[in-house]
Amino acid sequence: MSYLITFFKGMAMGAADVVPGVSGGTIAFITGIYDTLLESIRRVNPTLIGIWKRDGFKAVFSHINGFFLISLFSGIICSLLTLAKLISWLLVAHPIPLWSFFFGLILVSVYHIVRQIEQRDLIRGLFTLLGIGFAYAITVLKPLEMDPTNINVLLAGAIAICAMILPGISGSFILLLIGMYTPILGAANSLQVDILLLFAAGCVIGLLCFSHVLSWLLKHHRDSTLMFLTGVMAGTLPKIWPWKETLTWRTNSHGEQVPLLQHNLSPFDFEAITSQPHQLLLAIIMMLAGIGIVLVLEKFADN
């Protein structure tokens, strides 16, 4: 039963990773599996060879929490294959309710993390401000234009996967910032195996390296790290604000015009400028739904 629940948590992570601006790491945190995920990934290292020689494959599988990883990543992959199209459609057809749902989810997640911090003082408060500044800087950066060379594809995979497991930062948004979103998406659509393998290798390298760093920080400087992550999540809220005016556009791998740089508006200014309904009541309902889901998950985890 626990692995089935882990599978559904993986599906939620995969669904979040589809949305530029929302992180699967955030979902892992609010569903209570973040530390387990980091520790399981951290254990994938050269010491496994010694364990395998001494105790066999079963011991290796148990050491890395194999059933947990299989359940979680099966859920993520299943979500990407099934829910990705639905969420992509909702982003185009019903963006305000969808962004409102994620806004409420991230907002209450900040509260959820703050509750776990045991010591709150001025120094740790500075880490929160540092996290907010870091996240805000990322959201306002002008996108780069990197050529899809082999080394750049490898680096893109390493950077994107680090962002995906860091609460508050979206891997797809980071790819967009470094100018690699379109090449990677194009390679996936046209099944360019060489590019995809390089990107996957970068993801593996980044995941194995970054999980060690983050796991160490949470073990030895947990409160400061949580305060920084709280700041990161709070700093990305403007990116998820439902009412936006698009300033510039980009062409995706299908030749379609999609938003690149956007400016936040009040619901009423949005209606006046875009001539589209602000859907304020529906947006509030969806925000409350996002908040409610996190509170229910929190209660479920406590039980």
C-alpha positions as CSV (number, residue, x, y, z in Angstrom):
1,M,0.0,0.0,0.0
2,S,2.8,2.4,0.9
3,Y,4.5,1.9,-2.5
4,L,1.1,2.6,-4.3
5,I,0.9,5.9,-2.4
6,T,4.5,6.6,-3.4
7,F,3.5,5.9,-7.0
8,F,0.7,8.5,-6.8
9,K,3.1,11.0,-5.2
10,G,5.4,10.4,-8.2
11,M,2.5,11.1,-10.5
12,A,2.0,14.4,-8.7
13,M,5.7,15.3,-9.1
14,G,5.6,14.5,-12.8
15,A,2.5,16.6,-13.3
16,A,4.2,19.6,-11.6
17,D,7.4,19.3,-13.6
18,V,5.4,19.8,-16.8
19,V,4.5,23.3,-15.8
20,P,7.3,25.9,-16.3
21,G,7.6,27.6,-12.9
22,V,6.4,24.7,-10.7
23,S,8.9,22.2,-9.3
24,G,8.5,18.5,-8.7
25,G,10.8,19.0,-5.7
26,T,8.1,21.1,-4.1
27,I,5.6,18.2,-4.4
28,A,8.1,15.8,-2.9
29,F,8.5,18.2,0.1
30,I,4.9,18.7,0.9
31,T,4.1,15.0,0.5
32,G,6.8,14.1,3.0
33,I,9.2,12.1,0.8
34,Y,11.9,14.7,0.1
35,D,14.5,13.4,2.6
36,T,13.9,9.8,1.7
37,L,14.3,10.6,-2.0
38,L,17.6,12.5,-1.5
39,E,19.0,9.8,0.8
40,S,18.0,7.0,-1.7
41,I,19.7,8.8,-4.6
42,R,22.7,9.7,-2.5
43,R,23.3,6.0,-1.8
44,V,23.9,5.3,-5.5
45,N,27.7,5.6,-5.4
46,P,30.8,3.4,-5.9
47,T,30.3,1.8,-2.4
48,L,27.5,-0.3,-4.0
49,I,30.2,-2.3,-5.7
50,G,31.6,-3.4,-2.4
51,I,28.1,-4.2,-1.0
52,W,27.4,-6.2,-4.2
53,K,30.6,-8.3,-3.9
54,R,30.0,-8.9,-0.2
55,D,26.3,-9.4,0.1
56,G,24.9,-9.6,-3.4
57,F,22.3,-7.8,-5.5
58,K,19.5,-8.0,-3.0
59,A,21.6,-6.1,-0.4
60,V,22.3,-3.4,-3.0
61,F,18.7,-3.1,-3.9
62,S,17.7,-2.8,-0.2
63,H,20.5,-0.3,0.4
64,I,19.3,2.2,-2.2
65,N,15.6,1.7,-1.2
66,G,15.0,0.2,-4.6
67,F,11.2,-0.4,-4.3
68,F,10.7,3.2,-3.2
69,L,12.7,4.6,-6.2
70,I,10.9,2.3,-8.7
71,S,7.5,3.2,-7.3
72,L,8.3,7.0,-7.4
73,F,9.9,7.2,-10.8
74,S,7.2,4.9,-12.3
75,G,4.7,7.4,-11.1
76,I,6.7,10.3,-12.6
77,I,7.1,8.6,-16.0
78,C,3.4,7.5,-16.0
79,S,2.4,11.1,-15.2
80,L,4.6,12.5,-18.0
81,L,3.1,10.1,-20.5
82,T,-0.5,10.6,-19.4
83,L,-1.1,13.9,-17.5
84,A,1.4,16.0,-19.5
85,K,-0.9,16.4,-22.5
86,L,-3.9,17.3,-20.2
87,I,-1.8,19.9,-18.2
88,S,-0.4,21.3,-21.4
89,W,-3.9,21.7,-22.8
90,L,-5.1,23.4,-19.5
91,L,-2.2,25.8,-19.7
92,V,-3.5,27.0,-23.0
93,A,-7.3,26.6,-22.6
94,H,-7.7,27.4,-18.9
95,P,-4.5,29.1,-17.6
96,I,-6.0,31.2,-14.8
97,P,-7.7,28.4,-12.9
98,L,-4.6,26.1,-13.3
99,W,-2.1,28.8,-12.3
100,S,-4.4,29.7,-9.4
101,F,-4.4,26.1,-8.2
102,F,-0.6,26.0,-8.2
103,F,-0.3,29.4,-6.6
104,G,-2.4,28.2,-3.7
105,L,-0.4,25.0,-3.5
106,I,3.0,26.8,-3.4
107,L,1.7,29.5,-1.0
108,V,0.6,26.9,1.7
109,S,3.8,24.9,1.0
110,V,5.8,27.8,2.3
111,Y,3.8,27.7,5.5
112,H,4.3,23.9,5.6
113,I,8.1,24.2,5.4
114,V,8.3,27.1,8.0
115,R,6.5,24.9,10.5
116,Q,9.3,22.3,10.3
117,I,12.0,24.9,11.2
118,E,12.9,24.4,14.8
119,Q,15.0,27.6,15.4
120,R,14.1,30.9,13.9
121,D,16.5,33.8,14.4
122,L,18.0,36.7,12.5
123,I,20.7,34.7,10.8
124,R,18.3,32.1,9.5
125,G,16.0,34.9,8.4
126,L,18.8,36.3,6.2
127,F,18.9,32.9,4.5
128,T,15.2,33.4,3.7
129,L,15.9,36.8,2.1
130,L,18.8,35.2,0.2
131,G,16.4,32.5,-1.1
132,I,13.9,35.2,-2.2
133,G,16.5,37.2,-3.9
134,F,17.9,34.1,-5.7
135,A,14.5,33.0,-6.9
136,Y,13.5,36.6,-8.0
137,A,16.7,37.0,-9.9
138,I,16.1,33.8,-11.8
139,T,12.5,34.8,-12.8
140,V,13.6,38.2,-14.2
141,L,16.8,37.0,-16.0
142,K,16.9,37.5,-19.8
143,P,17.0,34.1,-21.5
144,L,20.4,33.1,-23.0
145,E,21.0,31.6,-26.4
146,M,23.2,28.5,-26.0
147,D,24.1,26.4,-29.0
148,P,23.1,22.8,-28.6
149,T,26.6,21.4,-28.6
150,N,27.4,18.1,-26.9
151,I,28.9,19.8,-23.8
152,N,26.0,22.3,-23.6
153,V,23.4,19.5,-23.8
154,L,25.3,17.6,-21.0
155,L,25.4,20.7,-18.9
156,A,21.7,21.4,-19.5
157,G,20.7,18.0,-18.3
158,A,22.8,18.4,-15.1
159,I,21.4,21.9,-14.4
160,A,17.8,21.0,-15.2
161,I,17.7,17.9,-13.0
162,C,19.2,19.9,-10.0
163,A,16.4,22.5,-10.4
164,M,13.8,19.8,-10.6
165,I,14.7,18.3,-7.2
166,L,15.1,21.8,-5.6
167,P,11.7,23.0,-4.2
168,G,10.5,26.2,-5.8
169,I,12.6,26.0,-9.0
170,S,11.3,24.5,-12.2
171,G,13.7,22.4,-14.4
172,S,11.8,23.3,-17.6
173,F,12.0,27.0,-16.6
174,I,15.8,26.8,-16.2
175,L,16.1,25.1,-19.6
176,L,14.1,28.1,-21.0
177,L,16.5,30.5,-19.3
178,I,19.6,28.9,-20.7
179,G,18.1,28.7,-24.2
180,M,18.0,24.9,-24.3
181,Y,14.3,24.3,-23.8
182,T,13.5,24.3,-27.6
183,P,16.4,22.1,-28.7
184,I,15.7,19.5,-26.0
185,L,12.0,19.5,-26.7
186,G,12.7,19.2,-30.4
187,A,15.0,16.3,-29.8
188,A,12.3,14.5,-27.7
189,N,9.7,15.1,-30.4
190,S,11.9,13.9,-33.3
191,L,13.5,11.1,-31.2
192,Q,17.1,12.3,-31.7
193,V,18.7,9.5,-29.6
194,D,22.2,11.0,-29.4
195,I,20.9,14.3,-28.0
196,L,18.5,12.5,-25.6
197,L,21.2,10.2,-24.3
198,L,23.6,13.1,-23.7
199,F,20.9,15.0,-21.8
200,A,20.0,11.9,-19.8
201,A,23.7,11.4,-18.9
202,G,23.8,15.0,-17.7
203,C,20.7,14.4,-15.6
204,V,22.3,11.4,-14.0
205,I,25.6,13.2,-13.2
206,G,23.8,16.3,-11.9
207,L,21.4,14.2,-9.8
208,L,24.1,12.1,-8.2
209,C,26.3,15.1,-7.4
210,F,23.7,17.5,-6.2
211,S,21.8,15.0,-4.1
212,H,25.0,14.5,-2.0
213,V,25.3,18.3,-1.5
214,L,21.7,18.9,-0.6
215,S,21.5,15.8,1.6
216,W,24.6,17.0,3.6
217,L,23.1,20.5,4.0
218,L,19.8,19.1,5.3
219,K,21.6,16.8,7.7
220,H,24.1,19.4,9.1
221,H,22.4,22.8,8.5
222,R,18.7,21.8,8.2
223,D,17.1,25.0,9.6
224,S,19.2,27.3,7.5
225,T,18.7,25.2,4.4
226,L,14.9,25.0,4.9
227,M,14.8,28.8,5.4
228,F,16.7,29.3,2.1
229,L,14.3,26.9,0.4
230,T,11.3,28.7,1.9
231,G,12.7,31.9,0.4
232,V,13.1,30.3,-3.0
233,M,9.5,29.1,-3.0
234,A,8.2,32.5,-1.9
235,G,10.4,34.2,-4.5
236,T,8.9,32.1,-7.3
237,L,5.3,33.1,-6.4
238,P,5.3,36.1,-8.8
239,K,6.2,33.6,-11.6
240,I,3.0,31.6,-10.8
241,W,0.7,34.6,-10.5
242,P,-2.4,33.8,-12.6
243,W,-3.0,37.2,-14.3
244,K,-0.3,38.1,-16.7
245,E,0.3,40.3,-19.7
246,T,2.7,38.8,-22.3
247,L,5.4,41.2,-23.3
248,T,7.5,39.0,-25.7
249,W,7.0,35.7,-27.4
250,R,9.1,32.8,-28.5
251,T,8.7,30.1,-31.2
252,N,8.5,26.5,-29.8
253,S,9.6,23.3,-31.5
254,H,6.2,23.1,-33.3
255,G,6.6,26.6,-34.8
256,E,4.0,28.0,-32.5
257,Q,4.2,31.3,-30.7
258,V,4.2,30.9,-26.9
259,P,4.8,33.4,-24.1
260,L,8.4,34.2,-23.1
261,L,8.5,37.3,-20.9
262,Q,5.3,38.3,-19.0
263,H,4.2,41.0,-16.6
264,N,1.9,40.5,-13.6
265,L,-1.4,42.4,-13.5
266,S,-4.2,42.7,-11.0
267,P,-7.3,40.7,-12.0
268,F,-9.2,43.8,-13.0
269,D,-6.3,45.3,-15.0
270,F,-6.0,42.0,-16.7
271,E,-9.6,42.1,-17.9
272,A,-9.2,45.8,-19.0
273,I,-6.0,45.2,-20.9
274,T,-6.6,41.8,-22.4
275,S,-10.4,42.0,-22.8
276,Q,-10.5,38.5,-21.3
277,P,-12.6,37.6,-18.1
278,H,-10.6,37.7,-14.9
279,Q,-12.4,34.6,-13.5
280,L,-11.7,35.9,-10.0
281,L,-14.2,33.7,-8.2
282,L,-13.0,30.5,-10.0
283,A,-9.4,31.5,-9.3
284,I,-10.1,31.9,-5.6
285,I,-11.8,28.5,-5.5
286,M,-8.8,26.8,-7.2
287,M,-6.4,28.5,-4.9
288,L,-8.3,27.2,-1.9
289,A,-8.4,23.8,-3.5
290,G,-4.6,23.8,-3.8
291,I,-4.3,24.9,-0.2
292,G,-6.8,22.3,0.9
293,I,-4.9,19.5,-0.8
294,V,-1.7,20.3,1.0
295,L,-3.4,20.5,4.4
296,V,-5.1,17.2,3.8
297,L,-1.7,15.6,2.7
298,E,-0.1,17.1,5.8
299,K,-2.8,15.6,8.0
300,F,-2.4,12.3,6.3
301,A,1.3,12.3,6.7
302,D,1.0,13.2,10.5
303,N,-1.4,10.2,10.9
